[in-house]
Amino acid sequence: MTTAPISALLGSALRVPFVLLKQFRPQRPIHSEGVGLEGVLTRTGGGSSGIRWIDEAGEDPVRARFSRSAGFPHGWPDILGLALRCPVPPSGQIDGRSDGRADILLATAGSGRLSRFAPTLHRYVPESPFTSFMPYLGLNGPVLLAAHPEPRAGQLAARPDLFRASVAAEPWRLSLSWATPLGPWRRFATVELSPGVPFGDDERFDPLLNVPAGAENYDWTCRLREPSYSLARQPREQLRPT
C-alpha cells in the first residue's frame, strides 16, 4: 500500500481548521502578525547533503519574515515562524517550476532527534532551533533544514513591535544547518537580519513551488501541504464548504 491515500487524507484534514481561521483572518489565516527583515546569507560550502544550494559556497541577499503562528494575544506563548526568501539562478530551477526564488519555512521546535519534528511555543525567541519539519529530497535522500539563533546581549521578545526594535538595535544572527531526519545538525551557512520592508498581504511564500537549487519536495509533503496553502491564497468569498 502506498502512502498517497494517507497523505491526501491528512492534507484534507489539515485544511479544515484553516476554513474557520479564514473567516476571521481572510488575508493570512496563520502567521498574521509579522516583521519584514532583510540581510545576507553566507554559505560556506563543502557539504554532502546532496542539495547544491547547501553544499556550494555563496552569498545570497535574503528577505525574511518573523511571525507568530497562531496569533495569540501578546504576552502568550506562540509557535514562532521564520520564512526565508533567497534568489535561485535559472540554472538552479527544476523544470521551470520556480519563479526565481527559494522560499524556506521554519518554525520553533525541540532540540532532540525526535522533538525536532514537534512545534514548540515561546514568549521569547528561544536558543532552540527553527526547523523545516518536512524534509526536502536531495541526491542523497531526505534533508531537513534548521536555523539556530546565535547568543545575544539580552532576550529577544516575540512581540512584533518589540522584536523589530531589538533587531534594529542589534541584528539577528542565525546559523543554518542541515541534517538527515535523525542525524546530527551540520552547519552550512550564517544569516544576519535587520528590519526591512514589510511583506504585503498579497505577498506569499510558496515552499512547494519555490525550492532551493538542487532540492525537490516529496510528493507526500505536497499532498499534506497543498490543500491548506491553496486555501490560504483563496479569497474568503470564494470558499466552498469542505
Residue pairs with C-beta under 8 A, 6 or more apart in sequence:
3 220
4 219
4 220
4 223
7 219
7 220
7 221
7 223
7 224
8 223
10 223
10 224
11 223
11 224
11 225
11 226
11 227
11 228
12 227
12 242
14 224
14 227
14 228
15 227
15 228
15 231
15 242
16 242
18 29
18 30
18 228
18 231
18 232
19 231
19 239
19 242
21 29
21 30
22 29
22 231
22 232
22 234
22 236
22 239
23 236
25 32
25 71
26 235
26 236
27 201
27 202
28 201
28 232
29 231
29 232
30 69
30 70
30 71
30 232
31 65
31 67
31 68
31 69
31 71
31 81
31 83
32 67
32 71
33 67
33 68
33 71
33 160
34 65
34 66
34 67
34 68
34 81
34 160
34 198
34 199
35 65
35 66
35 67
35 160
35 163
35 164
35 167
35 195
35 198
36 63
36 64
36 65
36 195
36 196
36 197
36 198
36 199
37 63
37 64
37 65
37 66
37 167
37 172
37 193
37 194
37 195
37 196
38 61
38 62
38 63
38 64
38 193
38 194
38 195
38 196
38 197
39 61
39 62
39 64
39 171
39 191
39 192
39 193
39 194
39 196
40 59
40 60
40 61
40 62
40 191
40 192
41 59
41 60
41 61
41 62
41 84
41 86
41 176
41 189
41 190
41 191
42 58
42 59
42 189
42 190
42 191
43 53
43 54
43 56
43 57
43 58
43 59
43 60
43 188
43 189
44 57
44 187
44 188
44 189
45 55
45 56
45 57
45 58
45 188
46 55
46 57
47 54
47 55
47 178
47 186
47 188
48 55
48 140
49 55
49 138
49 140
49 143
49 178
49 186
49 188
50 138
50 139
50 140
50 141
50 143
50 214
51 136
51 138
51 139
51 143
51 178
51 212
51 213
51 214
51 215
52 92
52 212
52 213
52 214
53 86
53 88
53 92
53 102
53 212
53 213
53 214
53 215
54 138
54 143
54 178
54 188
54 189
54 212
54 214
55 188
55 214
60 86
60 87
61 86
61 87
62 84
62 85
62 86
62 191
62 193
63 84
63 85
63 196
63 197
63 199
64 82
64 83
64 84
64 85
64 191
64 193
64 196
65 81
65 82
65 83
65 199
65 205
66 80
66 81
66 82
66 160
66 163
66 172
67 80
67 81
67 82
67 83
67 160
68 78
68 79
68 80
68 81
68 158
68 160
69 78
69 79
69 80
69 81
69 107
69 119
70 78
70 79
71 78
72 78
74 159
75 123
75 159
76 123
77 121
77 122
77 123
78 121
78 122
78 123
78 158
79 107
79 108
79 119
79 120
79 121
79 122
80 107
80 108
80 122
80 125
80 126
80 130
80 158
81 105
81 106
81 107
81 108
81 130
82 105
82 106
82 107
82 130
82 147
82 174
83 103
83 104
83 105
83 106
83 205
84 102
84 103
84 104
84 106
84 147
84 191
85 101
85 102
85 103
85 104
85 205
85 210
86 101
86 102
86 104
86 212
87 100
87 101
87 102
88 98
88 100
88 101
88 102
88 210
88 212
88 213
89 213
90 100
91 213
92 98
92 212
92 213
92 214
93 100
93 213
94 211
94 216
97 209
98 209
98 210
98 211
99 209
99 210
101 210
102 210
102 211
102 212
102 213
102 215
103 205
103 206
103 207
103 209
103 210
104 132
104 145
104 207
104 212
105 132
105 205
105 207
106 129
106 130
106 131
106 132
106 145
106 146
106 147
107 119
107 130
107 131
107 133
108 119
108 120
108 121
108 122
108 126
108 128
108 129
108 130
109 115
109 116
109 117
109 118
109 119
109 120
109 128
109 129
109 130
109 131
109 133
109 146
110 116
110 118
110 120
110 128
111 128
111 129
113 182
113 183
114 182
116 129
116 131
116 133
116 144
116 146
116 179
117 131
117 133
119 133
120 126
120 128
122 158
123 157
123 158
124 155
124 156
124 157
124 158
125 149
125 155
125 156
125 157
125 158
125 163
126 149
127 148
127 149
127 151
128 148
129 146
129 147
129 148
129 177
129 185
130 146
130 147
130 148
130 149
130 174
131 144
131 145
131 146
132 144
132 145
132 146
133 144
134 218
134 221
134 224
134 225
135 142
135 143
135 144
135 181
135 218
135 221
136 142
136 143
136 144
136 145
136 211
136 212
136 215
136 216
136 217
136 218
137 143
137 215
137 216
137 217
137 218
138 214
138 215
138 216
139 214
141 180
142 180
142 181
142 218
143 178
143 179
143 180
143 215
144 178
144 179
144 180
144 181
145 176
145 177
145 178
146 176
146 177
146 178
146 179
146 185
147 174
147 175
147 176
147 177
147 191
148 174
148 175
148 176
148 177
148 185
149 156
149 172
149 173
149 174
150 173
150 174
150 175
152 170
152 172
153 170
154 166
156 163
156 166
156 167
156 172
157 163
157 166
164 195
167 193
167 194
167 195
168 194
168 195
171 192
171 193
171 194
172 192
172 193
172 194
173 190
173 191
173 192
173 193
174 190
174 191
174 193
175 187
175 189
175 190
176 187
176 188
176 189
176 190
176 191
177 185
177 186
177 187
177 188
178 185
178 186
178 188
179 185
179 186
204 232
204 233
206 229
207 217
207 225
208 217
208 221
208 222
208 225
208 226
208 229
211 217
231 239
